[in-house]
Amino acid sequence: MFGNFARRSLGRAGPPLRRAAGVQVGAHPGAYPGAFRGKSREAGGRVRAAVSQPLLSEALQQVARAVPSHSAIPILYGIHLRLHRDGITLVASNSVMTIRTELCRSDTGASTAPIPDEGPSLVVPARYFIDIVRKLTSGPVLLELEDRKTLTVRSGDGLFRLFGLDPFLFPETPRMDRAKWQLTLSNELLKSMIRQVAFAASSSEARPLLSGVLCRYDGRHLRLVATDSVRFASRTSPVDQPFGADAYEAVIPGKSLSELGKMLDEQGETTIVADDAHIRFQTASMSLYCSLIHGAYPPIDKLVPSSSIADVTVDTKSVLQAIERVTLLSGEGSVVRLRTNPQQAIELISGTTEIGDVREEVRTESMLGQPVAVSFNGKYMIDILRAVSSASVTFRFSDKLGPIVAVPVEQGPSSLYLLTPIRTAL
């Protein structure tokens, strides 16, 4: 068991995954001509695969996002490695989210010995496998599985042997052969929608439904919604499907969706397939599966106030930077007070008796309605403004205790954010 030494950080950074090439698979050294010299035994169930170090390292960084930092199941600290006729498959899972990456065999015509379609597999300790490959020089890497017990990694003059676990114990990748819903989106649109919404999902598991993102499709428009009961984010986009798609609604784990957004390249498309229990996002050579959260999502249709007492439009970048500065002295509660003044500006104020205080003024592009004075969580407002894809944003105030509505000017009602104000003595 390798659970005891796999709890450290896995270095989860990494660029979006590209379609892999340059993998050579075979059952004898001839599958990797000129890379290593000397005799190698063909008996004993050995299978070898050659792949470039940059491609393998990039693929491992991607699947590492699904390896848990803490788990009571030791095998989840590993990566399921399979060598097969078409290349290499890497799978990692934390029981809720599974990431599968395919490194495809090169079409260079290299001479290889036939091996079974499925091929042998092994679950190897993720942390050590990732660190080893990352430290190798940029060049060919030879992977060899022997009797489903040991992975040998060869590169240059180096040789590493990793002992693994029986892949029979590893969670199965969800089968999506009974999918009830399918949709295809451009990566650019999906990545943008996730970035603008998923941050508002709750990080607490006390209310599981609020830790998810509501996905609702009515046959023409796709809407993503997230809330932690203090802030609310919604993004709607028209989606044209050549063959149509049925209406659909489900709650997707927010953490899984955030990881998907980080991995997506802005080029290409993502095919989304869902059944009653799981949803799969497939793009290029990567697939992300996650379990759906069951239950009735809280009503969202009546959250937005029907009227406002004041509308204030400001430059998004200017107000974001101002709030970031003011929040520096806001203390643990991150309380920032906003009030309008007759000079067509808003004042941002915060401070504590122990540290000091700050006041900054931001000019408005337009201001309509009554004078306003309201307090809010500065860090939460920063998250909202960072998600806004518009040069200007309009804040709508209903009353002192009603939610603050933020509407990106260039996107109109397709994007909407709410933030619950904080009650203060002032």
C-alpha positions as a LaTeX table, in Angstrom:
\begin{tabular}{lrrr}
\hline
Residue & $x$ (\AA) & $y$ (\AA) & $z$ (\AA) \\
\hline
Met1 & 0.00 & 0.00 & 0.00 \\
Phe2 & 1.33 & 3.44 & $-0.89$ \\
Gly3 & $-1.30$ & 5.64 & 0.76 \\
Asn4 & 1.08 & 6.61 & 3.57 \\
Phe5 & 3.61 & 8.29 & 1.31 \\
Ala6 & 1.26 & 9.82 & $-1.23$ \\
Arg7 & $-0.25$ & 12.63 & 0.78 \\
Arg8 & 1.96 & 15.49 & $-0.34$ \\
Ser9 & 1.18 & 18.02 & $-3.01$ \\
Leu10 & 1.12 & 16.67 & $-6.53$ \\
Gly11 & 2.01 & 19.91 & $-8.30$ \\
Arg12 & $-1.37$ & 20.30 & $-9.97$ \\
Ala13 & $-0.37$ & 22.98 & $-12.40$ \\
Gly14 & $-0.10$ & 22.32 & $-16.09$ \\
Pro15 & $-1.18$ & 23.67 & $-19.46$ \\
Pro16 & $-4.31$ & 22.51 & $-21.25$ \\
Leu17 & $-3.84$ & 19.03 & $-22.69$ \\
Arg18 & $-3.24$ & 18.70 & $-26.41$ \\
Arg19 & $-3.94$ & 15.63 & $-28.50$ \\
Ala20 & $-0.97$ & 13.38 & $-27.89$ \\
Ala21 & 1.16 & 11.68 & $-30.51$ \\
Gly22 & 4.49 & 9.93 & $-30.64$ \\
Val23 & 3.61 & 6.90 & $-28.52$ \\
Gln24 & 5.04 & 3.57 & $-29.62$ \\
Val25 & 3.81 & 0.34 & $-28.06$ \\
Gly26 & 5.28 & $-3.12$ & $-28.34$ \\
Ala27 & 6.19 & $-6.34$ & $-26.59$ \\
His28 & 9.91 & $-6.27$ & $-27.38$ \\
Pro29 & 12.78 & $-3.77$ & $-27.60$ \\
Gly30 & 12.30 & $-3.40$ & $-31.36$ \\
Ala31 & 9.26 & $-1.25$ & $-30.64$ \\
Tyr32 & 11.65 & 1.46 & $-29.50$ \\
Pro33 & 14.48 & 1.33 & $-32.04$ \\
Gly34 & 17.81 & 2.75 & $-30.99$ \\
Ala35 & 16.69 & 4.06 & $-27.63$ \\
Phe36 & 18.24 & 1.45 & $-25.32$ \\
Arg37 & 20.88 & $-1.12$ & $-25.88$ \\
Gly38 & 21.31 & $-4.52$ & $-24.32$ \\
Lys39 & 19.16 & $-7.59$ & $-23.97$ \\
Ser40 & 15.59 & $-7.55$ & $-22.68$ \\
Arg41 & 13.55 & $-10.59$ & $-21.82$ \\
Glu42 & 10.41 & $-11.05$ & $-23.89$ \\
Ala43 & 9.00 & $-13.66$ & $-21.52$ \\
Gly44 & 7.14 & $-13.01$ & $-18.28$ \\
Gly45 & 4.31 & $-10.89$ & $-19.64$ \\
Arg46 & 6.31 & $-7.72$ & $-20.25$ \\
Val47 & 4.89 & $-4.93$ & $-22.40$ \\
Arg48 & 6.74 & $-1.76$ & $-23.33$ \\
Ala49 & 5.60 & 1.66 & $-24.52$ \\
Ala50 & 7.78 & 4.56 & $-25.66$ \\
Val51 & 6.58 & 8.14 & $-25.29$ \\
Ser52 & 8.20 & 11.57 & $-25.20$ \\
Gln53 & 8.85 & 13.04 & $-21.75$ \\
Pro54 & 6.97 & 16.34 & $-22.34$ \\
Leu55 & 3.81 & 14.55 & $-23.47$ \\
Leu56 & 3.87 & 12.06 & $-20.61$ \\
Ser57 & 4.56 & 14.74 & $-17.99$ \\
Glu58 & 1.75 & 16.93 & $-19.34$ \\
Ala59 & $-0.72$ & 14.04 & $-19.29$ \\
Leu60 & 0.24 & 13.09 & $-15.72$ \\
Gln61 & $-0.24$ & 16.68 & $-14.55$ \\
Gln62 & $-3.75$ & 16.59 & $-16.00$ \\
Val63 & $-4.94$ & 13.37 & $-14.36$ \\
Ala64 & $-3.26$ & 14.40 & $-11.08$ \\
Arg65 & $-6.11$ & 16.88 & $-10.59$ \\
Ala66 & $-8.33$ & 13.93 & $-9.67$ \\
Val67 & $-5.92$ & 12.41 & $-7.14$ \\
Pro68 & $-7.23$ & 13.22 & $-3.63$ \\
Ser69 & $-5.02$ & 14.98 & $-1.08$ \\
His70 & $-6.67$ & 12.94 & 1.69 \\
Ser71 & $-8.50$ & 9.64 & 1.36 \\
Ala72 & $-9.29$ & 6.58 & 3.47 \\
Ile73 & $-8.89$ & 4.44 & 0.33 \\
Pro74 & $-5.15$ & 3.94 & $-0.36$ \\
Ile75 & $-5.52$ & 2.95 & $-4.01$ \\
Leu76 & $-6.97$ & 6.38 & $-4.85$ \\
Tyr77 & $-3.49$ & 7.84 & $-4.28$ \\
Gly78 & $-2.44$ & 6.04 & $-7.45$ \\
Ile79 & $-2.74$ & 6.47 & $-11.19$ \\
His80 & $-4.15$ & 3.60 & $-13.21$ \\
Leu81 & $-1.75$ & 3.01 & $-16.09$ \\
Arg82 & $-2.70$ & 0.78 & $-19.02$ \\
Leu83 & $-0.54$ & $-0.08$ & $-22.04$ \\
His84 & $-2.56$ & $-1.26$ & $-25.02$ \\
Arg85 & $-2.39$ & $-1.61$ & $-28.77$ \\
Asp86 & $-3.45$ & 2.00 & $-29.43$ \\
Gly87 & $-1.17$ & 3.67 & $-26.90$ \\
Ile88 & $-1.30$ & 4.55 & $-23.19$ \\
Thr89 & $-4.27$ & 5.26 & $-20.94$ \\
Leu90 & $-3.91$ & 7.15 & $-17.65$ \\
Val91 & $-6.77$ & 7.34 & $-15.15$ \\
Ala92 & $-7.07$ & 8.97 & $-11.71$ \\
Ser93 & $-10.10$ & 9.19 & $-9.46$ \\
Asn94 & $-11.21$ & 10.58 & $-6.10$ \\
Ser95 & $-14.52$ & 8.64 & $-6.18$ \\
Val96 & $-16.47$ & 11.78 & $-7.19$ \\
Met97 & $-14.36$ & 12.87 & $-10.18$ \\
Thr98 & $-12.45$ & 10.71 & $-12.63$ \\
Ile99 & $-10.03$ & 12.02 & $-15.27$ \\
Arg100 & $-8.96$ & 9.80 & $-18.15$ \\
Thr101 & $-6.26$ & 10.75 & $-20.64$ \\
Glu102 & $-5.26$ & 8.91 & $-23.79$ \\
Leu103 & $-1.78$ & 9.11 & $-25.29$ \\
Cys104 & $-2.31$ & 7.79 & $-28.81$ \\
Arg105 & 0.13 & 5.59 & $-30.69$ \\
Ser106 & 2.09 & 7.38 & $-33.37$ \\
Asp107 & 1.36 & 6.67 & $-37.01$ \\
Thr108 & 5.07 & 6.65 & $-37.88$ \\
Gly109 & 4.99 & 3.03 & $-38.98$ \\
Ala110 & 7.38 & 1.80 & $-36.29$ \\
Ser111 & 7.66 & $-1.96$ & $-36.12$ \\
Thr112 & 5.82 & $-3.30$ & $-33.09$ \\
Ala113 & 4.76 & $-6.72$ & $-31.88$ \\
Pro114 & 1.01 & $-7.17$ & $-31.40$ \\
Ile115 & $-0.37$ & $-7.00$ & $-27.90$ \\
Pro116 & $-3.97$ & $-7.43$ & $-26.65$ \\
Asp117 & $-6.47$ & $-4.64$ & $-27.30$ \\
Glu118 & $-6.91$ & $-4.00$ & $-23.57$ \\
Gly119 & $-3.31$ & $-4.70$ & $-22.56$ \\
Pro120 & $-1.83$ & $-5.01$ & $-19.06$ \\
Ser121 & $-2.36$ & $-2.37$ & $-16.38$ \\
Leu122 & $-1.13$ & $-1.35$ & $-12.94$ \\
Val123 & $-1.97$ & 1.29 & $-10.33$ \\
Val124 & 1.25 & 3.15 & $-9.50$ \\
Pro125 & 1.82 & 5.78 & $-6.75$ \\
Ala126 & 0.87 & 9.11 & $-8.31$ \\
Arg127 & 3.24 & 11.33 & $-6.42$ \\
Tyr128 & 6.38 & 9.35 & $-7.27$ \\
Phe129 & 5.38 & 8.62 & $-10.86$ \\
Ile130 & 4.70 & 12.33 & $-11.52$ \\
Asp131 & 7.89 & 13.51 & $-9.81$ \\
Ile132 & 10.05 & 10.99 & $-11.65$ \\
Val133 & 8.74 & 11.89 & $-15.09$ \\
Arg134 & 8.90 & 15.62 & $-14.34$ \\
Lys135 & 12.60 & 15.37 & $-13.41$ \\
Leu136 & 13.57 & 13.40 & $-16.51$ \\
Thr137 & 15.31 & 15.15 & $-19.37$ \\
Ser138 & 13.26 & 16.05 & $-22.43$ \\
Gly139 & 13.49 & 12.98 & $-24.61$ \\
Pro140 & 12.08 & 9.48 & $-25.06$ \\
Val141 & 10.82 & 7.56 & $-22.03$ \\
Leu142 & 10.30 & 3.80 & $-22.04$ \\
Leu143 & 7.57 & 2.39 & $-19.78$ \\
Glu144 & 7.54 & $-1.34$ & $-19.08$ \\
Leu145 & 4.94 & $-3.33$ & $-17.16$ \\
Glu146 & 6.00 & $-6.69$ & $-15.79$ \\
Asp147 & 3.53 & $-9.28$ & $-14.47$ \\
Arg148 & 1.08 & $-6.58$ & $-13.30$ \\
Lys149 & 3.32 & $-5.85$ & $-10.31$ \\
Thr150 & 6.07 & $-3.47$ & $-11.37$ \\
Leu151 & 6.44 & $-0.43$ & $-13.60$ \\
Thr152 & 9.91 & 0.23 & $-14.97$ \\
Val153 & 10.67 & 3.73 & $-16.22$ \\
Arg154 & 13.76 & 4.13 & $-18.42$ \\
Ser155 & 15.21 & 7.37 & $-19.74$ \\
Gly156 & 18.79 & 7.93 & $-20.84$ \\
Asp157 & 20.99 & 6.11 & $-18.37$ \\
Gly158 & 18.36 & 6.14 & $-15.60$ \\
Leu159 & 16.13 & 3.26 & $-14.55$ \\
Phe160 & 13.32 & 3.51 & $-11.97$ \\
Arg161 & 11.14 & 0.67 & $-10.68$ \\
Leu162 & 7.80 & 1.41 & $-9.00$ \\
Phe163 & 5.75 & $-1.26$ & $-7.24$ \\
Gly164 & 2.03 & $-0.94$ & $-7.79$ \\
Leu165 & $-1.34$ & $-2.23$ & $-6.66$ \\
Asp166 & $-3.81$ & $-4.58$ & $-8.30$ \\
Pro167 & $-5.89$ & $-2.53$ & $-10.77$ \\
Phe168 & $-8.89$ & $-4.72$ & $-9.93$ \\
Leu169 & $-9.30$ & $-2.61$ & $-6.76$ \\
Phe170 & $-9.33$ & 0.70 & $-8.67$ \\
Pro171 & $-12.75$ & 2.35 & $-9.20$ \\
Glu172 & $-14.25$ & 1.62 & $-12.60$ \\
Thr173 & $-14.69$ & 4.49 & $-15.02$ \\
Pro174 & $-18.44$ & 5.20 & $-15.32$ \\
Arg175 & $-20.04$ & 3.59 & $-18.35$ \\
Met176 & $-22.04$ & 6.12 & $-20.35$ \\
Asp177 & $-23.76$ & 3.70 & $-22.73$ \\
Arg178 & $-27.19$ & 4.64 & $-21.32$ \\
Ala179 & $-26.76$ & 8.38 & $-21.64$ \\
Lys180 & $-29.99$ & 10.36 & $-21.83$ \\
Trp181 & $-28.60$ & 13.75 & $-22.85$ \\
Gln182 & $-25.84$ & 15.02 & $-25.10$ \\
Leu183 & $-24.61$ & 18.49 & $-26.00$ \\
Thr184 & $-21.59$ & 19.85 & $-27.86$ \\
Leu185 & $-20.07$ & 23.23 & $-26.98$ \\
Ser186 & $-17.02$ & 25.14 & $-28.09$ \\
Asn187 & $-14.25$ & 24.99 & $-25.49$ \\
Glu188 & $-14.08$ & 28.78 & $-25.47$ \\
Leu189 & $-17.75$ & 29.14 & $-24.47$ \\
Leu190 & $-17.70$ & 26.35 & $-21.89$ \\
Lys191 & $-14.48$ & 27.60 & $-20.30$ \\
Ser192 & $-15.90$ & 31.14 & $-20.10$ \\
Met193 & $-19.18$ & 29.99 & $-18.53$ \\
Ile194 & $-17.40$ & 27.89 & $-15.91$ \\
Arg195 & $-15.05$ & 30.75 & $-15.00$ \\
Gln196 & $-17.92$ & 33.17 & $-14.57$ \\
Val197 & $-20.05$ & 30.90 & $-12.36$ \\
Ala198 & $-18.25$ & 28.06 & $-10.55$ \\
Phe199 & $-16.45$ & 30.34 & $-8.06$ \\
Ala200 & $-19.78$ & 31.09 & $-6.33$ \\
Ala201 & $-20.42$ & 27.45 & $-5.36$ \\
Ser202 & $-20.03$ & 26.68 & $-1.67$ \\
Ser203 & $-16.78$ & 25.11 & $-0.49$ \\
Ser204 & $-18.60$ & 23.47 & 2.45 \\
Glu205 & $-20.07$ & 19.99 & 2.23 \\
Ala206 & $-22.63$ & 20.78 & 4.95 \\
Arg207 & $-25.17$ & 21.60 & 2.21 \\
Pro208 & $-24.12$ & 19.37 & $-0.71$ \\
Leu209 & $-26.46$ & 20.95 & $-3.26$ \\
Leu210 & $-24.88$ & 24.39 & $-2.74$ \\
Ser211 & $-21.44$ & 22.90 & $-3.42$ \\
Gly212 & $-22.65$ & 22.16 & $-6.94$ \\
Val213 & $-23.43$ & 24.15 & $-10.08$ \\
Leu214 & $-26.92$ & 23.94 & $-11.50$ \\
Cys215 & $-26.87$ & 23.08 & $-15.21$ \\
Arg216 & $-30.17$ & 23.80 & $-16.98$ \\
Tyr217 & $-30.86$ & 23.40 & $-20.69$ \\
Asp218 & $-34.27$ & 24.24 & $-22.18$ \\
Gly219 & $-33.60$ & 23.11 & $-25.75$ \\
Arg220 & $-32.23$ & 26.49 & $-26.87$ \\
His221 & $-30.30$ & 28.05 & $-23.99$ \\
Leu222 & $-27.79$ & 26.64 & $-21.52$ \\
Arg223 & $-27.70$ & 28.20 & $-18.05$ \\
Leu224 & $-25.18$ & 27.64 & $-15.26$ \\
Val225 & $-26.02$ & 28.84 & $-11.74$ \\
Ala226 & $-24.08$ & 28.68 & $-8.46$ \\
Thr227 & $-24.65$ & 30.12 & $-4.99$ \\
Asp228 & $-23.28$ & 29.67 & $-1.48$ \\
Ser229 & $-26.29$ & 31.56 & $-0.02$ \\
Val230 & $-24.22$ & 34.79 & 0.25 \\
Arg231 & $-23.25$ & 35.31 & $-3.38$ \\
Phe232 & $-24.98$ & 34.18 & $-6.55$ \\
Ala233 & $-23.69$ & 33.82 & $-10.13$ \\
Ser234 & $-25.62$ & 33.03 & $-13.29$ \\
Arg235 & $-24.62$ & 32.80 & $-16.95$ \\
Thr236 & $-26.95$ & 31.98 & $-19.84$ \\
Ser237 & $-25.91$ & 31.39 & $-23.43$ \\
Pro238 & $-27.80$ & 30.35 & $-26.58$ \\
Val239 & $-26.66$ & 26.96 & $-27.82$ \\
Asp240 & $-27.40$ & 25.76 & $-31.35$ \\
Gln241 & $-27.33$ & 22.01 & $-31.85$ \\
Pro242 & $-27.57$ & 20.65 & $-35.43$ \\
Phe243 & $-29.73$ & 17.69 & $-34.39$ \\
Gly244 & $-31.38$ & 19.27 & $-31.37$ \\
Ala245 & $-31.09$ & 18.18 & $-27.75$ \\
Asp246 & $-33.64$ & 17.42 & $-25.08$ \\
Ala247 & $-34.22$ & 19.66 & $-22.07$ \\
Tyr248 & $-32.00$ & 18.74 & $-19.14$ \\
Glu249 & $-31.30$ & 19.77 & $-15.57$ \\
Ala250 & $-28.68$ & 18.50 & $-13.11$ \\
Val251 & $-26.37$ & 19.66 & $-10.32$ \\
Ile252 & $-22.67$ & 19.17 & $-11.08$ \\
Pro253 & $-20.00$ & 19.28 & $-8.32$ \\
Gly254 & $-18.46$ & 22.76 & $-8.39$ \\
Lys255 & $-14.92$ & 21.56 & $-7.72$ \\
Ser256 & $-15.04$ & 19.14 & $-10.65$ \\
Leu257 & $-16.35$ & 21.84 & $-12.96$ \\
Ser258 & $-13.62$ & 24.25 & $-11.82$ \\
Glu259 & $-10.93$ & 21.66 & $-12.60$ \\
Leu260 & $-12.44$ & 21.15 & $-16.04$ \\
Gly261 & $-12.30$ & 24.88 & $-16.70$ \\
Lys262 & $-8.60$ & 24.95 & $-15.84$ \\
Met263 & $-7.80$ & 22.08 & $-18.22$ \\
Leu264 & $-9.77$ & 23.23 & $-21.24$ \\
Asp265 & $-7.92$ & 24.71 & $-24.16$ \\
Glu266 & $-9.85$ & 27.50 & $-25.92$ \\
Gln267 & $-9.54$ & 25.64 & $-29.22$ \\
Gly268 & $-11.79$ & 22.74 & $-30.19$ \\
Glu269 & $-15.06$ & 21.41 & $-28.79$ \\
Thr270 & $-16.31$ & 19.52 & $-25.76$ \\
Thr271 & $-19.00$ & 16.85 & $-25.94$ \\
Ile272 & $-21.13$ & 16.57 & $-22.81$ \\
Val273 & $-22.94$ & 13.29 & $-22.14$ \\
Ala274 & $-25.07$ & 12.57 & $-19.07$ \\
Asp275 & $-27.21$ & 9.83 & $-17.57$ \\
Asp276 & $-29.07$ & 9.67 & $-14.26$ \\
Ala277 & $-25.94$ & 9.36 & $-12.12$ \\
His278 & $-22.95$ & 10.76 & $-14.01$ \\
Ile279 & $-21.87$ & 13.37 & $-16.52$ \\
Arg280 & $-18.89$ & 13.20 & $-18.88$ \\
Phe281 & $-17.01$ & 16.04 & $-20.55$ \\
Gln282 & $-14.88$ & 14.82 & $-23.44$ \\
Thr283 & $-12.47$ & 16.95 & $-25.41$ \\
Ala284 & $-9.55$ & 15.87 & $-27.60$ \\
Ser285 & $-7.81$ & 13.04 & $-25.70$ \\
Met286 & $-9.11$ & 13.91 & $-22.22$ \\
Ser287 & $-12.36$ & 12.86 & $-20.53$ \\
Leu288 & $-13.62$ & 14.08 & $-17.15$ \\
Tyr289 & $-16.37$ & 12.12 & $-15.40$ \\
Cys290 & $-18.14$ & 13.15 & $-12.22$ \\
Ser291 & $-21.04$ & 11.98 & $-10.09$ \\
Leu292 & $-24.10$ & 14.21 & $-10.11$ \\
Ile293 & $-25.48$ & 15.69 & $-6.89$ \\
His294 & $-29.03$ & 14.53 & $-6.34$ \\
Gly295 & $-31.78$ & 16.64 & $-4.80$ \\
Ala296 & $-33.85$ & 19.73 & $-5.51$ \\
Tyr297 & $-31.72$ & 22.83 & $-6.06$ \\
Pro298 & $-32.98$ & 25.89 & $-4.11$ \\
Pro299 & $-35.41$ & 28.11 & $-6.08$ \\
Ile300 & $-33.54$ & 30.80 & $-8.01$ \\
Asp301 & $-36.19$ & 32.50 & $-10.12$ \\
Lys302 & $-37.25$ & 35.03 & $-7.46$ \\
Leu303 & $-33.82$ & 35.93 & $-6.06$ \\
Val304 & $-33.33$ & 39.01 & $-8.24$ \\
Pro305 & $-35.14$ & 42.12 & $-6.95$ \\
Ser306 & $-37.83$ & 43.33 & $-9.37$ \\
Ser307 & $-36.92$ & 47.01 & $-8.87$ \\
Ser308 & $-34.06$ & 49.19 & $-7.65$ \\
Ile309 & $-33.69$ & 52.51 & $-5.85$ \\
Ala310 & $-30.31$ & 53.30 & $-7.44$ \\
Asp311 & $-28.25$ & 52.18 & $-10.45$ \\
Val312 & $-24.52$ & 52.94 & $-10.55$ \\
Thr313 & $-22.31$ & 52.12 & $-13.55$ \\
Val314 & $-18.51$ & 52.07 & $-13.13$ \\
Asp315 & $-15.43$ & 50.91 & $-14.98$ \\
Thr316 & $-14.88$ & 47.27 & $-13.99$ \\
Lys317 & $-11.10$ & 47.41 & $-13.76$ \\
Ser318 & $-11.09$ & 50.65 & $-11.77$ \\
Val319 & $-13.58$ & 49.51 & $-9.13$ \\
Leu320 & $-11.93$ & 46.08 & $-8.87$ \\
Gln321 & $-8.51$ & 47.55 & $-8.19$ \\
Ala322 & $-9.98$ & 50.04 & $-5.71$ \\
Ile323 & $-11.76$ & 47.31 & $-3.74$ \\
Glu324 & $-8.59$ & 45.21 & $-3.74$ \\
Arg325 & $-6.70$ & 48.12 & $-2.14$ \\
Val326 & $-9.43$ & 48.98 & 0.35 \\
Thr327 & $-9.77$ & 45.35 & 1.44 \\
Leu328 & $-6.14$ & 45.36 & 2.58 \\
Leu329 & $-7.22$ & 47.13 & 5.78 \\
Ser330 & $-10.64$ & 45.51 & 6.16 \\
Gly331 & $-9.54$ & 42.94 & 8.77 \\
Glu332 & $-10.71$ & 39.34 & 9.06 \\
Gly333 & $-14.31$ & 40.17 & 8.15 \\
Ser334 & $-13.31$ & 41.87 & 4.88 \\
Val335 & $-16.07$ & 44.44 & 5.44 \\
Val336 & $-16.10$ & 47.27 & 2.88 \\
Arg337 & $-18.58$ & 50.14 & 3.02 \\
Leu338 & $-19.81$ & 51.75 & $-0.19$ \\
Arg339 & $-21.66$ & 55.03 & $-0.42$ \\
Thr340 & $-22.52$ & 57.41 & $-3.22$ \\
Asn341 & $-21.79$ & 61.14 & $-3.16$ \\
Pro342 & $-23.17$ & 64.12 & $-5.14$ \\
Gln343 & $-19.96$ & 64.40 & $-7.20$ \\
Gln344 & $-20.96$ & 61.40 & $-9.37$ \\
Ala345 & $-18.61$ & 59.08 & $-7.52$ \\
Ile346 & $-18.69$ & 56.22 & $-5.04$ \\
Glu347 & $-16.64$ & 56.10 & $-1.85$ \\
Leu348 & $-15.13$ & 52.85 & $-0.61$ \\
Ile349 & $-14.24$ & 52.76 & 3.08 \\
Ser350 & $-12.82$ & 50.12 & 5.42 \\
Gly351 & $-10.60$ & 49.82 & 8.48 \\
Thr352 & $-10.16$ & 48.39 & 11.95 \\
Thr353 & $-9.23$ & 49.94 & 15.26 \\
Glu354 & $-6.09$ & 47.78 & 15.45 \\
Ile355 & $-4.73$ & 48.42 & 11.96 \\
Gly356 & $-6.01$ & 51.68 & 10.56 \\
Asp357 & $-8.46$ & 52.78 & 7.90 \\
Val358 & $-8.68$ & 53.67 & 4.22 \\
Arg359 & $-10.99$ & 55.69 & 1.98 \\
Glu360 & $-10.90$ & 55.67 & $-1.82$ \\
Glu361 & $-13.13$ & 57.38 & $-4.38$ \\
Val362 & $-14.07$ & 55.91 & $-7.78$ \\
Arg363 & $-15.64$ & 58.02 & $-10.52$ \\
Thr364 & $-18.84$ & 56.62 & $-12.02$ \\
Glu365 & $-19.90$ & 56.44 & $-15.66$ \\
Ser366 & $-23.51$ & 57.04 & $-14.67$ \\
Met367 & $-25.54$ & 57.30 & $-11.47$ \\
Leu368 & $-29.32$ & 57.20 & $-11.20$ \\
Gly369 & $-31.65$ & 57.16 & $-8.23$ \\
Gln370 & $-31.35$ & 57.78 & $-4.52$ \\
Pro371 & $-28.18$ & 58.08 & $-2.39$ \\
Val372 & $-26.91$ & 54.66 & $-1.25$ \\
Ala373 & $-24.84$ & 53.43 & 1.70 \\
Val374 & $-24.24$ & 49.69 & 2.02 \\
Ser375 & $-21.58$ & 47.30 & 3.40 \\
Phe376 & $-20.43$ & 44.03 & 1.83 \\
Asn377 & $-17.71$ & 41.39 & 1.94 \\
Gly378 & $-14.83$ & 42.83 & $-0.07$ \\
Lys379 & $-13.28$ & 39.49 & $-0.99$ \\
Tyr380 & $-16.58$ & 38.17 & $-2.32$ \\
Met381 & $-17.05$ & 41.29 & $-4.42$ \\
Ile382 & $-13.53$ & 40.89 & $-5.79$ \\
Asp383 & $-14.41$ & 37.33 & $-6.91$ \\
Ile384 & $-17.48$ & 38.65 & $-8.72$ \\
Leu385 & $-15.63$ & 41.47 & $-10.49$ \\
Arg386 & $-12.83$ & 39.14 & $-11.59$ \\
Ala387 & $-15.44$ & 36.94 & $-13.24$ \\
Val388 & $-17.03$ & 39.84 & $-15.14$ \\
Ser389 & $-16.15$ & 39.86 & $-18.85$ \\
Ser390 & $-17.17$ & 43.43 & $-19.54$ \\
Ala391 & $-15.41$ & 46.79 & $-19.46$ \\
Ser392 & $-18.20$ & 48.28 & $-17.34$ \\
Val393 & $-20.50$ & 46.90 & $-14.65$ \\
Thr394 & $-23.76$ & 48.25 & $-13.25$ \\
Phe395 & $-24.58$ & 47.89 & $-9.57$ \\
Arg396 & $-28.26$ & 47.95 & $-8.70$ \\
Phe397 & $-29.35$ & 48.60 & $-5.13$ \\
Ser398 & $-32.86$ & 47.77 & $-3.89$ \\
Asp399 & $-32.49$ & 48.84 & $-0.24$ \\
Lys400 & $-29.96$ & 48.68 & 2.59 \\
Leu401 & $-30.54$ & 44.97 & 3.26 \\
Gly402 & $-31.54$ & 43.80 & $-0.22$ \\
Pro403 & $-29.00$ & 41.98 & $-2.41$ \\
Ile404 & $-26.54$ & 44.02 & $-4.48$ \\
Val405 & $-27.07$ & 43.14 & $-8.15$ \\
Ala406 & $-24.07$ & 43.32 & $-10.51$ \\
Val407 & $-24.79$ & 43.24 & $-14.24$ \\
Pro408 & $-21.97$ & 43.32 & $-16.83$ \\
Val409 & $-22.97$ & 46.09 & $-19.24$ \\
Glu410 & $-21.74$ & 44.40 & $-22.42$ \\
Gln411 & $-23.37$ & 41.05 & $-21.60$ \\
Gly412 & $-26.70$ & 42.35 & $-20.34$ \\
Pro413 & $-29.06$ & 39.91 & $-18.60$ \\
Ser414 & $-27.14$ & 36.84 & $-19.84$ \\
Ser415 & $-24.76$ & 37.32 & $-16.87$ \\
Leu416 & $-25.95$ & 38.21 & $-13.41$ \\
Tyr417 & $-24.39$ & 38.35 & $-9.95$ \\
Leu418 & $-25.85$ & 38.94 & $-6.49$ \\
Leu419 & $-24.11$ & 39.68 & $-3.21$ \\
Thr420 & $-25.87$ & 39.80 & 0.16 \\
Pro421 & $-24.91$ & 42.98 & 2.08 \\
Ile422 & $-23.52$ & 42.94 & 5.62 \\
Arg423 & $-25.34$ & 44.63 & 8.48 \\
Thr424 & $-23.16$ & 47.19 & 10.23 \\
Ala425 & $-23.69$ & 49.73 & 12.99 \\
Leu426 & $-22.89$ & 52.66 & 10.68 \\
\hline
\end{tabular}
